[in-house]
Amino acid sequence: MTTAALPHVVKQFIPAGKLRASINLGNPILAGKNGHTGEPTGVSVDLAKAFAQRLGVPLELVVFDAAGKAADALKACEVDIGFLAIDPLRAESIRFTPPYVVIEGAYLVREESRITGNEQVDQPGNRIVVGKGSAYDLYLGRVIKQAGIVRAPTSPAVVDTFVELDAEVAAGVKQQLQKDAARIPGLRLLPGRFMAINQAMGIPANRSDEALACLVDFIEEMKASGFVADALQRHGIAGAAVAAPGYPVDQQA
């Protein structure tokens, strides 16, 4: 699909005269800040720039510190595209592309904890600290039946909140938890993962099928061409995999 030949589709992406892209700094796989300039950088930033270039429109990066805030902005049409994990609740007001990256959600506990496996987390008396509005907050809110859930203001604040509250479990993106475990002595990750997080691009629900198809074509090309893999390598992201073509089976309509 050649968006340059479809100006009415391009217009759907720029109701404010420019492409407003939400950038979530709460997920280190997707984005961070340049240590010298303070500017946002990362895989999602690269994709936003590439998509704006494809449309031939100016780009504005709208930065958030948490996925929940980025999702709310997209739902409210305060931004035009976003980079979020696919989730059924979000899908009620956001139209998602297939994922471009798959990352792992993991649990972290103290070294002396009796919890040794993921299956032991959902027990009475356990408190699981999560980032408010994150993909794993939404997921655990559906599947956890016996443990309690405590919500930190952002995903990067999860482990500090876990330590402050002397909680039993912290949940989050594996790479963030690994970073925090190296920063704070006496912590360990549980083996494996409790969920796979499918990171995708999204648009507000009121955008057309043509607009979604344009974005789907873009993200599939970015995966197939090696753009996403190159961006992960360039930004030093380990432990994240380029997603397979198309939608995950459990996300298909």
N, C-alpha and C positions, 0 to 999 in steps of 0.2 A: 504494500500500500504506500503510495507516494503522497505524503501529506501536503507537499507543495502544490499538488493539483487539486486539493480540496480545501480551499480557503475557509469554507463554512465550518469545517472541522477544526481548523487551527483556531478560529475565533472562539470556539467553545473552551479552549484552554487558556484564553487570555481575556476574561471579562473585564479585568482591571487595566488592560493594555500591556501587560507583561505576564510572564509565566511565574507564578508564585509557588515555590517549592518548599515544603516543610522539611526541615532537617532535624532529626532527633539525636541530640548529643548523649542521650541516656543509654544508647546501645553502642559500645565501642567497636562492634563489628561494622556498623553502618557509617559512623561519623565521629569526628573528634575536632579539636582545635589545633591549628598550627602553633607549635611552641614559640615561634618567633613573631608571627603576625597576629595571632589570635583569630585568624579567619577559619571558618569551618572547612574541613577537609575529610576525604574518605570516599568510599565506594558510592554512597548515595549522592554525594556532591558531584562526583564524576558523571553519574548517570543523569542527574538534573541538567548539568551543563550540556551533555551530549544531546539530550532531548530538546532543549531550547534551541540548540544549533540546528537540529533537524527541522524544527518548526520555523526557524528563521525569526525568532522573537527574542526580546530582552528577557533576562532572568533575574528574579529576586529570590534570594535564599532567606527563608523565615526560620529562625533557629528556636528550638524548644529543648528543654532539659529533661523531658519525660515523654514516653510514647503516648500516654493518655492525653496529654496536652496537644500533641501533634495530631492525634486522631480527632479530637474535638474540633480543632481548627479546620480539618478537612471536611468533617460533617457539616460544619457551619458555613462552608464555602468561603472561608477566610483565606484559604490557599487553594491552589488548583491541582496540584499533584502532591502525593505524599509517599513515604517509604515506611511501611508498617508490616507487622506480622499478620498473616491471614487469620481471621477469627470469625466464627459465626455471628457473634454479637456485633462486631464491627461491620460485618457484611450487610447488616440491615440498613446502613446509611453510607457505606463506602463500596464502590465497585473495584474489585481487585484484578490485577493481572495474574498470570502464573508467577510463582516465586522465582527470584533470581539467585537467592542464596538460602541454604538451609543451615541453621545453627542448632546447638543443643542447649536445652534447659537442664540445669543440674542443681543438686542440693549440696549445701555446705553445713558442717557441724563442727563442734569442738573435738579436739583430739580425744578427750576422755569420755565423749558421748557413747552411750550404749548402742546408738543407731549405727548399723554397719551396712545397710542396704536400703534402696529406695522404697521397698515394700514395707519398711518399718516406720515410715514417716507419718502416715495417716493413722495415728493412734491418739486416744484421749490424753490430754495433758500436754501434747506437743503444740508449740506455737511456731508457725511458718511465717517468716518475714519475707514479703514480696514488694516489688515496686508498684505503687498505685497505678492502675490502668494499663500495666504492661501485659504482653501476651500471656505470660505465665500466670499473672494475677487472674486474668479472665479464665484461663484454662483450669487452674487449681480451684477457683471459685465454683466450677461445675463438678469437679471430680472428688475433691476432698470432703469426706463425710464425718470424720471424727476429730481431727486436729483443728486447731484454731488458725485463722489467718490474720496477720498483722501487716498493715500496709505502710511502708516507708514512703516518703514524699516522691522520691525518684529511684530508679534502678541503681545508680551508683551509690546511693545512700543506704542500700539494703544491709550490707554487712556491718556498717557502723551502727545502724539501728539494732541489728541482731545482737551486737556486743553490748550496747547500752542497756537493752532490755533484758539481757541474759536469757534470750530466747533459745529454743531448742534447735531450730533449723532455719537456714537462709536459702532462698530459692532465687535463681537468676540465670542469665547467660553464662555458660561455663567459663568463657574467657575472662569475664569480669570477676567471677568468683575466684578464679586462679590468681588473678592480679591481687585481689584483696587478701587471699591466703598467704601470698608472699609478703604482703605488707604487714599483716598482723600475725604474730606468732600463736601457735596452739590451735590452728584451724586445719581442717581437712575436707576435701570433697568426697562425696560418696561415689562409688564406681558407677559408670554408665550415665544414663540420662533418664529424666522422667518424661521428656517430650521433645519432639523435633519442632523447631520454630521455622516456619516457611515465610521468609521475608519477601514481600512483593511491593510493587507500586500500586497506588490507588488514586481514584478520582471521586469526587462527590457523587452521590447516588443519582442526582438530577442530570448528570451528563449522559449523552446519547450512546447508543450501541456503536455508532461510528467512532466516537471519541474513544471508547474503551478498546475497540478493535485497533485503532491507531496506536494506542499505548501497548497493547498486547504484542502487536507486530514489532514494535521497538524493543521491548524487553526480550522477546524470543531471539531477535537478531543479535542483541548485545550478549546473550549467553552463547549462541552458536558461533559468533565471530571470535570469541576469546576475550572480548572487552571486559567482562566481569572477572574472569580469571586473572587477567593482567592487572586489573585494579586491586584485587585482593593481594596479589603479590607485591605490587608497588607500594601499598600502604602497610605492608608487613603483617597482614592478617592471617593467622594460623588457626586451624581447627574449624574453618567454615568451608562448606562445599558449594560449588556452583550447582544450582538446582537442575534437575532433568527437564527436558522439554515438556511443555504443557502443564496443566493443573495437576496437583496431587490427586490420587483417586478419591480420597475422602473429602476433597473440596469441589469435585465436579458436581454440576447441577443435575 
